[in-house]
Amino acid sequence: MSSITYQWAKHKFSGNENLPQFIQYSGPFLASTISNLVYYTLGVVPEIVGQKMQDPTRPLAQRTARSVVAEIYAAEGVRGFFRGYGLMVGNGALSCGTIWLAYEHLKTSLAGRFGTFHLGSYEVDPAKMLAGSLADCLAICVSNPVDVVKVRLQMDTGNAQYRGAWDAFKRLWRAEGLRGLTRGLGPDLMTGSLMGAWAAFTYEFMLHLSVIPKAKDKS
């Protein structure tokens, strides 16, 4: 759903010569923002429940989906299932928007610089995989502080410590400084560099196999 929405919206923005040049240039970012709004609206509840189920401090008997759902609803009602939703959408837009904006322009700038090779009828350009890796790492650096705050908010149920995202940010900064906001950045960059390259390969390969010729021609 997210990929289909992105591809549709990207061509609406980037492929429309009637729009201002800035809008066309920012097309991948805007398209990703729209696709992430769809994705996170559908995925916020499973993510919150899943985080609670994975919490190692919870007794094993309370890590079932049923017990977590009942606990959240009893403590905060329906609102509890959408804790951190605004940050999730904002962070998703920032992260994925950065990825796609950087990737779409980097792959054009780097195209063909490292040669190509074939997998069957598909011509593989390693520069596109490098562009995906670099774009993913850039997005991780940009969005990591927001992601840390989002997780703190989502785990903060029951006797809530934070009054909102800004309050959580200020308390985290006072308690741990920059180190707290960049917690987990190193492992994320290592994973992101590999996943970004693989995602770029998969994305381009799926476009190659697409039954919609326009999607191939405009990519």
Long-range contacts (C-beta under 8 A, 24 or more apart in sequence): 1-38, 1-39, 1-42, 2-35, 2-36, 2-38, 2-39, 3-35, 3-203, 3-206, 5-31, 5-34, 5-35, 5-38, 6-31, 6-32, 6-34, 6-35, 6-100, 7-31, 7-215, 9-34, 9-35, 10-100, 10-104, 11-214, 11-215, 11-218, 14-104, 14-218, 15-218, 25-105, 26-101, 27-104, 28-97, 28-100, 28-101, 28-103, 28-104, 28-105, 29-97, 29-98, 29-100, 29-101, 30-97, 31-100, 32-93, 32-96, 32-97, 32-99, 32-100, 32-101, 33-93, 33-96, 33-97, 35-96, 36-89, 36-92, 36-93, 36-96, 36-97, 37-89, 37-93, 39-92, 40-85, 40-88, 40-89, 40-92, 41-89, 44-81, 44-82, 44-84, 44-85, 44-88, 45-81, 45-82, 47-88, 47-154, 48-72, 48-80, 48-81, 48-82, 48-83, 48-84, 48-154, 49-81, 51-151, 51-154, 51-155, 52-155, 52-157, 55-155, 71-157, 72-157, 75-157, 75-158, 76-157, 80-157, 83-153, 83-154, 83-156, 83-157, 84-150, 84-151, 84-153, 84-154, 84-165, 86-165, 87-146, 87-149, 87-150, 87-153, 87-165, 88-150, 90-146, 91-143, 91-146, 91-147, 91-150, 94-139, 94-142, 94-143, 94-146, 95-139, 95-140, 95-142, 95-143, 95-147, 96-139, 98-135, 98-138, 98-139, 98-142, 98-143, 99-135, 99-136, 99-138, 99-139, 99-196, 100-135, 101-135, 102-131, 102-134, 102-135, 102-138, 102-139, 103-131, 103-132, 103-135, 103-200, 106-130, 106-131, 106-134, 106-135, 107-131, 107-132, 107-200, 122-205, 122-208, 124-201, 125-204, 128-200, 128-201, 128-204, 129-197, 129-198, 129-200, 129-201, 130-197, 131-200, 132-196, 132-197, 132-198, 132-199, 132-200, 132-201, 132-203, 133-192, 133-193, 133-194, 133-196, 133-197, 133-200, 134-196, 135-196, 135-200, 136-192, 136-193, 136-195, 136-196, 136-199, 137-189, 137-192, 137-193, 137-196, 139-192, 140-185, 140-188, 140-189, 140-192, 141-185, 141-189, 144-181, 144-182, 144-184, 144-185, 144-188, 145-169, 145-181, 145-182, 148-172, 148-180, 148-181, 148-182, 148-183, 148-184, 149-181
